Amino acid sequence: MRLPLGVAAAFAAAAVLAMTPLSDARAEKVFRYATTGDILGLDPHSNNEGPTNTMKGNIYGNLLHRKPDLSLEPELAVSWEVLNPTTWRFKLREGVTFHNGNPFTADDVVMSFKRQTQETSDMSFALATVEDIKKVDDYTIDIVTKGPDPILLLNMPNFYIMDKEWVEENNAFEVVRGAGKTNFPNTNANGTGPFKVVEWVQDNRVVLVPNENYFNKANMMANFDKAIFTPISNDATRVAALLSGEIDLMYPVPLQDIKRLESDPNTEALEGPELRTIFLGFDQFRDEMLDMPGSGKNPFKDVRVRRAFYQAIDIEAIKRVVMRGAATPTGLMVAPGINGFQEDMNDRYPYDPEAAKALLVEAGYPDGFPVTLDCPNDRYVNDEAICTAIVPMLERIGIKVTLNAQTKSLHFNKIGRAEGNNTSFFMLGWTPGSYDSLNPLMQLMTTGKPGHGDWNSGRYSNPRVEELTEEIKTELDPEKRNAMIREAFQIHKEDFGHIPLHQQALAWGVRTDTVEEVIQRPFNDVDLRYVKLK
């Protein structure tokens, strides 16, 4: 079979990469790492997804950078002050250049604001409270907010700065929604960050080299000449690659293989808590559910049906059997460690399949109904296995479930805005990018405004939650703000707006004979700044 030129070249390159002697790679100090799936693109203002955002952070600069302990440090901004309740003045770092040599100035920040706040940008949430960004001089900007903003700084690590001249030269201002889209910035990169992209062969590898002109290079742990990121979807293959020395780090480690890595003299498993919450959602918007054409009915508009699904799921069985104990069941959509987490509200409604059946009868569905469960198979720990376990649980109460498990790029496009939220019942995971509860309220639990509902795939909406979210944006009193968050979470919980499942545990596999140190961040990603080889 003759392969197209581009495909043949990619396979050939992969073969050469695979045959490269490990000793040669080590002489060049190459850091090789892998996770379950590829990045969704290089455009910093598209695709709000964990590994993709991490890659953006290696390439593009932000006004502020988030350190592994979640604290903030200056990056492209060196200082800031509040001029009045709605105006912040930022002094920008001088002498910084983009990877192509263009100087960084205030013009780049102003353009990046306009680009990232487009309706098609999945990253617009980070600037949803910002009215405008104004240039004062080449190295000073004013950020004008729509009201007092208690968490403006927390969102700055999600504001990615692009080169205005590069964007204009390549007619690249428009942000295109969806994974795998091929506009210029999605396949090319030019940031101010610590690493430069050499090549991206989709679903094969991303190759990066250090940015020799990075302003903070002297203070980075990173000491390698090249980094190669490889998506390896198969768990066994990923583990084998680590054990054989083909890669230096991989994540997540399949739960059943943690002891195996610990027993090998050249590998170890790094474990820790993660701030991501895994949950299920339902279409609460359409008058007729996609799986029931011609019926004129959408069962998920009835809170009794949503509660029945919730109480049909045995979360302890999922924790024990599927997650092998490495999960923390949750009753909320945020994890401990997120600002606004309410510990006393984190209890779950009880698992009770008989009560679930009774609720379906009461709602008018004594014989159940058909539904498709959309699930990724390469994004979260045991994602497809969790969905597979849920299918018979729901079938016990009469629900006829068809499982649609597919790679994350297809999954996110299907359930997201790229394909018009083409789902009735779905799995998603969420780590608030600001580490504040306003983020999931905006992104998952409200709709209708810029920066809201980008991943509210079931389009849950409650007028009081919408109202509270607007108030939370500008409330500066911590106690009042927390009370508003608490009320919004209580309403959502009683609405059964989603089914929160658990927070998964972090598990990375590392080669101890090649990696001297790596800092594991609680958002389960690899910031290359914090990797040091022997």
C-alpha positions in Angstrom: 0.0 0.0 0.0 1.4 3.4 -1.0 1.0 6.0 1.7 0.5 9.7 1.0 3.7 11.6 1.2 3.0 13.4 4.5 1.9 10.2 6.2 4.8 8.2 4.8 7.2 10.9 6.1 5.6 10.8 9.5 5.9 7.0 9.7 9.5 7.2 8.6 10.4 9.9 11.1 8.7 7.8 13.8 10.7 4.8 12.8 14.0 6.7 12.9 13.0 8.1 16.3 12.3 4.6 17.6 15.6 3.3 16.3 17.7 6.1 17.8 20.1 4.6 20.3 19.3 5.6 23.8 22.9 6.5 24.5 22.9 9.1 21.6 19.7 10.6 23.0 21.2 10.9 26.4 24.4 12.5 25.1 22.2 15.2 23.6 20.2 15.3 26.9 16.8 14.6 25.4 13.8 14.4 27.7 11.1 12.1 26.4 7.7 11.9 27.9 4.2 10.6 27.1 0.6 10.7 28.1 -2.6 9.2 26.7 -3.4 11.5 23.9 -2.0 14.3 21.7 -2.5 18.0 22.2 -5.5 19.4 20.4 -3.5 22.2 18.7 -1.0 25.0 19.2 -3.3 28.0 19.1 -3.1 29.4 22.6 -6.6 30.9 22.4 -8.3 27.7 21.4 -9.0 24.3 23.0 -9.2 24.7 26.8 -7.9 21.3 27.7 -5.3 20.2 30.2 -2.4 18.8 28.2 -3.0 21.3 25.5 -2.9 24.2 28.0 0.3 22.8 29.5 2.0 22.8 26.0 0.8 26.4 25.5 2.4 27.3 28.8 5.7 25.9 27.7 5.6 28.0 24.5 3.7 31.2 25.2 4.2 33.7 28.0 1.6 35.2 30.3 1.5 38.3 32.4 1.8 36.0 35.5 3.0 32.4 35.8 1.5 29.9 38.3 4.2 28.0 40.2 3.8 24.3 41.3 2.6 25.4 44.7 -0.2 27.4 42.9 1.3 30.8 43.9 1.8 33.4 41.2 5.0 35.0 40.1 5.7 37.8 37.6 6.4 36.8 34.0 5.7 39.3 31.2 4.4 41.7 33.8 6.9 42.8 36.5 4.6 44.8 38.7 1.0 45.9 39.1 -1.2 48.2 41.1 -4.8 49.1 41.5 -5.6 52.6 40.3 -9.3 52.5 41.2 -11.8 49.7 41.8 -12.0 48.8 38.1 -8.5 49.7 36.8 -5.3 47.8 37.2 -2.0 49.2 35.9 0.6 46.6 34.8 4.3 47.4 34.1 5.6 45.0 31.4 9.0 43.4 31.2 11.4 45.1 28.8 13.9 43.4 26.5 11.7 40.3 25.9 11.5 38.9 22.4 9.3 36.3 20.7 10.8 33.2 19.3 11.1 34.8 15.8 13.0 37.8 17.3 10.2 40.3 17.3 10.2 42.5 20.5 7.4 42.1 23.0 5.5 45.3 23.8 2.1 46.6 25.0 0.7 46.3 21.5 1.0 42.5 21.7 -1.0 42.4 25.0 -3.8 44.6 23.5 -4.1 42.5 20.4 -4.0 39.2 22.4 -6.9 40.5 24.6 -9.0 41.2 21.5 -8.1 37.8 20.0 -8.7 35.8 23.2 -12.1 37.4 23.9 -13.6 36.3 20.5 -16.8 34.2 20.8 -15.0 31.2 19.3 -12.2 31.2 21.8 -12.4 28.5 24.5 -10.1 30.7 26.6 -12.3 33.7 26.7 -13.4 32.8 30.3 -10.1 34.1 31.6 -10.9 37.6 30.4 -14.7 37.6 30.8 -14.6 40.2 33.6 -12.3 42.5 31.6 -13.9 45.4 29.7 -10.8 46.6 27.9 -7.0 46.6 27.9 -5.4 50.0 27.1 -1.9 50.8 26.1 -0.4 53.6 28.3 3.1 53.3 26.7 5.2 50.6 25.1 5.7 48.9 28.5 2.6 49.9 30.5 -1.0 48.8 30.2 -4.2 49.4 32.0 -6.7 46.5 32.5 -10.2 47.9 32.9 -12.6 45.5 34.4 -16.4 45.4 34.2 -16.6 45.8 38.0 -14.4 45.2 41.0 -12.6 41.9 40.3 -11.4 39.9 43.3 -9.7 37.2 41.2 -8.3 39.1 38.2 -4.7 38.0 39.0 -5.8 34.4 39.4 -6.9 34.4 35.8 -3.7 36.0 34.3 -1.9 32.6 33.9 -4.7 31.7 31.4 -4.1 34.9 29.3 -1.6 34.0 26.6 0.3 36.7 24.8 0.8 36.4 21.0 3.0 38.4 18.7 0.8 41.1 17.0 3.1 41.4 13.9 3.2 37.6 13.5 -0.5 37.3 13.7 -1.1 40.0 11.2 1.5 38.7 8.8 -0.1 35.3 8.8 -3.7 36.5 8.7 -4.2 34.6 11.9 -6.4 36.9 14.1 -9.6 34.7 13.8 -9.8 31.9 16.4 -11.3 28.7 15.0 -13.2 26.5 17.4 -12.6 22.7 17.7 -9.8 20.2 18.1 -7.5 19.5 15.2 -8.4 22.7 13.2 -5.7 23.8 10.8 -5.6 27.6 11.0 -2.1 28.9 11.0 -1.6 29.4 14.8 -2.9 25.9 15.4 -0.1 24.3 13.5 2.6 26.9 14.1 3.8 28.7 17.2 5.7 31.8 18.2 5.7 32.7 21.8 8.0 34.3 24.4 8.0 31.2 26.6 10.9 29.0 27.7 10.6 26.5 24.8 10.2 26.7 21.1 8.4 24.2 18.8 10.6 22.4 16.3 7.9 20.3 14.9 4.4 18.8 15.6 3.5 15.6 13.8 -0.2 15.2 14.9 -0.8 12.1 17.0 2.9 11.2 16.8 5.1 13.8 18.6 5.8 17.4 19.6 9.5 18.3 19.6 10.7 21.4 21.6 14.0 23.0 22.3 14.9 25.6 24.9 14.4 29.2 24.0 18.0 30.6 24.4 16.6 34.1 24.8 14.1 33.3 27.5 14.5 36.0 30.1 14.3 33.7 33.1 16.4 30.8 31.6 19.1 31.1 34.4 16.5 30.3 37.1 14.9 27.2 35.5 15.5 23.7 36.6 15.4 22.4 33.0 18.8 21.4 31.7 18.0 19.3 28.6 18.7 20.1 24.9 15.4 18.8 23.5 12.1 17.5 24.8 9.9 15.1 22.8 6.3 14.6 23.8 4.7 11.4 22.5 1.0 10.4 22.8 0.7 6.8 23.7 -2.9 5.8 24.2 -2.4 2.2 25.2 -1.7 1.8 28.9 0.5 -1.3 28.5 2.5 0.2 25.7 3.1 3.4 27.8 4.3 1.4 30.8 6.5 -0.8 28.6 8.1 2.3 27.0 9.0 3.6 30.5 10.4 0.3 31.7 12.5 -0.2 28.6 13.9 3.3 28.8 12.3 4.6 25.6 10.8 7.4 27.6 11.8 9.1 30.8 8.3 10.0 32.2 4.7 9.0 31.6 1.3 9.8 33.0 -1.1 8.6 34.1 0.3 5.3 35.4 -2.4 2.6 35.2 -3.4 1.9 38.8 -2.6 -1.8 38.5 1.0 -0.9 37.4 2.0 1.4 40.3 3.5 -1.5 42.3 5.3 -2.8 39.2 7.0 0.5 38.7 7.9 0.8 42.4 9.6 -2.6 42.3 11.8 -1.8 39.3 15.2 -0.4 40.3 15.1 2.2 37.6 11.6 3.6 37.9 9.3 5.1 40.5 5.7 6.2 40.8 5.0 9.7 41.9 1.6 9.9 43.5 -0.4 12.9 44.8 -3.8 14.5 44.9 -5.3 16.1 41.8 -7.7 19.1 41.6 -9.8 17.7 38.7 -13.3 16.6 39.3 -14.8 13.9 37.0 -18.5 14.2 36.3 -21.4 13.3 34.1 -23.8 15.7 32.5 -27.2 15.6 30.7 -28.8 17.6 27.9 -31.3 19.8 29.7 -31.8 22.1 26.7 -33.4 20.3 23.8 -37.2 19.7 23.9 -36.6 16.3 22.3 -33.7 14.2 23.3 -31.3 13.1 20.5 -31.9 9.4 21.3 -35.7 9.7 21.2 -36.5 11.1 17.7 -40.2 11.7 17.1 -41.1 11.4 20.8 -41.2 15.1 21.5 -39.7 14.2 24.9 -36.5 15.0 26.7 -36.5 13.0 30.0 -33.5 15.0 31.4 -35.6 18.1 31.7 -37.2 16.4 34.7 -35.2 16.6 37.9 -36.6 13.3 39.0 -34.9 11.6 36.0 -31.6 13.3 36.7 -31.8 12.2 40.4 -32.7 8.6 39.3 -29.5 8.5 37.2 -27.4 9.9 40.1 -28.8 7.3 42.6 -28.4 4.4 40.2 -24.6 4.9 40.2 -22.7 2.9 42.8 -19.7 5.3 43.3 -18.1 3.1 45.9 -18.0 0.2 43.5 -16.4 2.4 40.9 -13.8 3.5 43.5 -13.1 0.0 44.7 -13.1 -2.0 41.4 -12.4 0.5 38.6 -10.2 3.0 40.4 -8.6 0.4 42.8 -9.1 2.9 45.6 -7.3 5.7 43.9 -10.2 8.1 43.8 -12.1 10.4 46.2 -15.9 10.3 45.7 -17.4 13.8 45.6 -20.7 15.5 46.0 -19.5 18.8 44.5 -18.1 20.0 41.2 -14.9 21.3 42.8 -12.2 19.6 44.8 -10.7 20.5 48.1 -8.0 23.1 47.4 -10.2 25.1 45.1 -11.3 28.4 46.6 -15.0 28.1 47.5 -15.0 24.4 48.2 -17.6 23.7 50.8 -16.5 20.7 52.9 -19.8 20.2 54.7 -21.7 20.0 51.4 -19.4 17.4 49.8 -21.6 14.4 50.8 -23.2 12.5 48.1 -26.9 11.5 47.7 -27.1 7.8 48.6 -26.8 5.0 46.1 -30.3 3.6 45.9 -31.4 1.8 42.7 -34.9 1.0 44.1 -35.5 4.7 44.8 -34.1 5.4 41.3 -36.6 3.1 39.7 -39.5 4.7 41.7 -38.4 8.1 40.5 -38.5 7.0 36.9 -42.0 5.6 37.4 -43.1 8.8 39.0 -41.6 10.8 36.1 -43.5 8.7 33.6 -40.8 6.4 32.4 -41.6 3.0 34.1 -39.9 1.1 31.2 -36.9 3.5 31.0 -35.7 5.0 27.7 -32.7 4.8 25.4 -29.7 7.1 25.7 -26.1 7.3 24.4 -23.3 7.9 26.9 -20.5 9.9 25.3 -17.2 9.1 26.9 -13.5 9.7 26.1 -11.1 6.7 26.1 -7.8 8.5 26.4 -8.2 11.5 28.6 -8.9 10.6 32.3 -7.8 7.8 34.5 -9.8 4.7 33.5 -12.4 7.0 31.7 -13.8 4.3 29.4 -13.8 1.7 32.2 -15.8 4.1 34.4 -18.4 4.6 31.7 -18.4 0.8 31.0 -19.2 0.2 34.7 -22.0 2.8 34.7 -23.8 1.1 31.8 -25.1 -1.9 33.7 -25.9 0.2 36.7 -28.3 2.2 34.6 -29.6 -0.8 32.8 -30.7 -2.2 36.2 -33.2 0.6 36.5 -34.4 0.2 32.9 -32.2 2.6 31.0 -31.0 1.3 27.6 -27.5 2.7 27.3 -25.3 2.8 24.2 -21.7 3.6 25.1 -19.9 5.8 22.6 -16.2 5.9 23.7 -13.7 7.6 21.4 -10.5 9.6 21.4 -10.6 12.9 23.2 -10.4 15.2 20.2 -13.5 13.6 18.7 -15.2 13.4 22.1 -14.6 17.1 22.9 -15.7 18.2 19.5 -18.9 16.2 19.7 -20.0 17.3 23.2 -18.7 20.9 22.8 -19.7 23.9 20.9 -17.7 22.8 17.8 -20.6 20.4 17.0 -23.4 22.2 18.8 -23.2 20.1 22.0 -24.2 17.0 20.1 -24.8 14.9 23.1 -27.5 13.8 25.5 -25.4 12.2 28.3 -21.6 12.7 28.6 -18.5 12.4 30.8 -16.2 15.4 31.4 -13.5 16.3 33.8 -12.7 19.8 35.1 -9.9 21.6 36.9 -10.7 25.3 37.4 -8.1 27.3 35.6 -8.2 30.0 38.2 -8.4 27.6 41.1 -11.5 29.5 42.2 -15.1 28.3 42.1 -16.2 31.2 39.9 -14.5 29.3 37.0 -16.8 26.2 37.0 -19.8 28.4 37.7 -19.1 30.3 34.6 -17.9 27.5 32.4 -20.1 24.6 33.5 -23.2 25.9 35.3 -24.3 29.1 33.4 -24.9 30.2 29.8 -25.6 33.1 27.6 -22.7 35.5 28.2 -19.2 35.8 26.9 -16.9 33.5 28.8 -19.9 31.5 30.1 -21.0 28.0 29.3 -18.1 27.0 27.0 -18.3 23.5 28.5 -21.8 23.5 29.8 -22.5 20.8 27.2 -25.9 20.0 28.7 -26.8 23.7 28.9 -27.9 23.5 32.6 -29.3 26.8 33.7 -31.0 28.1 36.8 -31.9 31.8 37.0 -30.7 32.2 40.6 -27.4 30.5 39.8 -27.0 32.9 36.9 -27.7 35.8 39.1 -25.4 34.7 41.9 -22.5 34.1 39.4 -22.7 37.7 38.3 -22.6 38.9 41.9 -19.7 36.6 42.7 -17.6 38.2 39.9 -17.5 41.5 41.7 -17.9 40.8 45.4 -14.8 41.7 47.3 -15.9 40.7 50.8 -14.6 37.1 51.2 -17.4 36.0 53.6 -20.2 37.4 51.4 -18.6 35.9 48.3 -18.2 32.5 49.9 -21.9 32.6 51.0 -22.9 33.3 47.4 -20.8 30.4 46.1 -22.3 28.2 48.7 -25.8 29.1 47.7 -25.1 28.5 44.0 -23.6 25.1 44.7 -26.5 24.1 46.9 -29.0 25.0 44.1 -27.0 23.1 41.5 -26.8 20.1 43.8 -30.5 20.1 44.5 -31.2 20.5 40.7 -29.0 17.5 40.0 -27.5 19.7 37.3 -24.6 17.2 36.9 -23.5 14.0 38.5 -20.1 14.6 40.2 -18.2 11.3 40.5 -14.8 11.7 42.0 -11.4 13.3 42.0 -8.8 11.0 40.5 -5.4 10.6 42.1 -2.2 11.7 40.3 0.2 8.9 39.3 3.3 9.6 37.2 6.0 7.1 36.2 9.6 8.4 36.2 12.9 6.9 35.2 15.2 7.4 38.2 18.4 6.6 36.2 17.8 9.5 33.8 15.6 12.0 35.7 17.3 13.8 38.6 14.2 15.8 39.6 10.7 16.6 38.4 8.1 18.6 40.2 4.6 17.2 40.1 2.0 19.9 40.0 -1.6 19.2 41.3 -3.1 19.9 37.9 -1.5 16.8 36.4 0.7 18.3 33.7 4.4 18.5 32.9 5.7 22.1 33.0 9.1 21.6 31.4 10.6 24.3 33.5 10.6 21.9 36.4 12.3 18.9 34.8 16.0 18.2 35.4 17.9 15.3 33.8 21.0 13.6 35.3 
